[in-house]
Amino acid sequence: MKHSVRDIIYSSIEYHNENSDTPVDINEGDTAKLFSEGGPLDSLALVSLISDVEANLKSMTGVDVHLLAYASQKNPGNRDFATVGSLIGLGFVGIHMRLGL
């Protein structure tokens, strides 16, 4: 895979930060909060970011990933979108599920 899931997600967050009033502090790395207590994203901003991540994963890897579906299948009510790291983990799970790994 030419582009790593981590790089694709960070690129999506950087794009979000350039076009949003609710930037994610990527200086905190994988522990940066997204959609959790003290996190900058509301539900609309989260859905927009997830949509960008899914589109970028598809265009850069050729794999069609549905992060919301994987999160709800994995553990309803989980915190897959709480931090950048948890979103990266979900991206890996999604790609592995789609590839049958």
C-alpha positions as a printed NumPy array, in Angstrom:
array([[  0.   ,   0.   ,   0.   ],
       [  1.644,   3.205,  -1.186],
       [  0.03 ,   5.503,   1.399],
       [ -0.297,   4.54 ,   5.052],
       [ -3.639,   4.769,   6.828],
       [ -2.01 ,   7.069,   9.392],
       [ -0.763,   9.469,   6.702],
       [ -4.128,   9.515,   4.953],
       [ -5.976,  10.284,   8.182],
       [ -3.533,  13.021,   9.191],
       [ -3.848,  14.536,   5.715],
       [ -7.641,  14.512,   6.088],
       [ -7.372,  16.22 ,   9.483],
       [ -5.024,  18.867,   8.075],
       [ -7.558,  19.571,   5.319],
       [-10.307,  19.793,   7.965],
       [ -8.186,  22.222,   9.999],
       [ -7.655,  24.494,   6.99 ],
       [-11.39 ,  24.651,   6.28 ],
       [-12.968,  24.654,   9.716],
       [-13.552,  26.774,  12.788],
       [-13.013,  23.656,  14.926],
       [ -9.4  ,  22.581,  14.31 ],
       [ -7.952,  19.403,  15.769],
       [ -4.644,  19.94 ,  17.591],
       [ -2.491,  17.474,  15.66 ],
       [  0.541,  18.576,  17.678],
       [ -0.813,  16.168,  20.3  ],
       [ -0.3  ,  13.291,  17.86 ],
       [ -2.446,  10.194,  18.168],
       [ -3.826,  11.347,  21.54 ],
       [ -5.367,  14.483,  20.008],
       [ -9.05 ,  14.598,  20.88 ],
       [-11.662,  14.482,  18.155],
       [-15.16 ,  13.652,  19.351],
       [-14.96 ,  13.278,  23.11 ],
       [-15.165,  15.398,  26.223],
       [-13.002,  18.404,  25.495],
       [-12.699,  17.456,  21.832],
       [-13.173,  20.148,  19.189],
       [-15.595,  18.313,  16.891],
       [-19.362,  18.349,  17.084],
       [-21.343,  15.61 ,  15.353],
       [-21.549,  17.491,  12.042],
       [-17.805,  18.188,  11.948],
       [-17.109,  14.549,  12.839],
       [-19.283,  13.247,   9.998],
       [-17.573,  15.648,   7.594],
       [-14.129,  14.464,   8.714],
       [-15.135,  10.792,   8.465],
       [-16.483,  11.394,   4.962],
       [-13.166,  12.975,   3.942],
       [-11.181,  10.113,   5.491],
       [-13.294,   7.501,   3.68 ],
       [-12.951,   9.314,   0.344],
       [ -9.192,   9.687,   0.785],
       [ -8.756,   6.042,   1.798],
       [-10.669,   5.023,  -1.338],
       [ -8.746,   7.308,  -3.693],
       [ -5.304,   6.52 ,  -2.269],
       [ -5.635,   2.791,  -1.553],
       [ -8.465,   1.672,  -3.823],
       [-10.256,   0.213,  -0.802],
       [-13.836,   1.329,  -0.118],
       [-14.046,   1.742,   3.672],
       [-17.157,   2.549,   5.74 ],
       [-15.88 ,   3.674,   9.13 ],
       [-19.261,   4.295,  10.781],
       [-20.465,   0.828,   9.817],
       [-17.306,  -0.828,  11.134],
       [-17.507,   1.105,  14.389],
       [-21.11 ,   0.064,  15.021],
       [-20.417,  -3.584,  14.093],
       [-17.364,  -3.721,  16.3  ],
       [-18.889,  -2.37 ,  19.484],
       [-22.009,  -0.198,  19.557],
       [-21.453,   2.821,  21.781],
       [-17.677,   2.58 ,  21.557],
       [-15.226,   5.467,  21.403],
       [-13.676,   4.882,  17.974],
       [-13.847,   8.58 ,  17.209],
       [-12.578,   9.905,  20.548],
       [ -8.985,  10.491,  19.421],
       [ -6.876,  10.548,  16.294],
       [ -5.31 ,   7.248,  17.374],
       [ -8.664,   5.511,  17.747],
       [ -9.686,   6.739,  14.277],
       [ -6.424,   5.4  ,  12.834],
       [ -7.081,   2.043,  14.497],
       [-10.559,   1.938,  12.999],
       [ -9.103,   2.754,   9.573],
       [ -6.775,  -0.256,   9.823],
       [ -9.682,  -2.482,  10.909],
       [-11.81 ,  -1.24 ,   8.01 ],
       [ -9.146,  -1.922,   5.413],
       [ -8.395,  -5.368,   6.832],
       [-12.101,  -6.248,   6.863],
       [-12.517,  -5.148,   3.232],
       [ -9.446,  -7.104,   2.156],
       [-10.476, -10.185,   4.143],
       [ -7.332, -10.19 ,   6.277]])
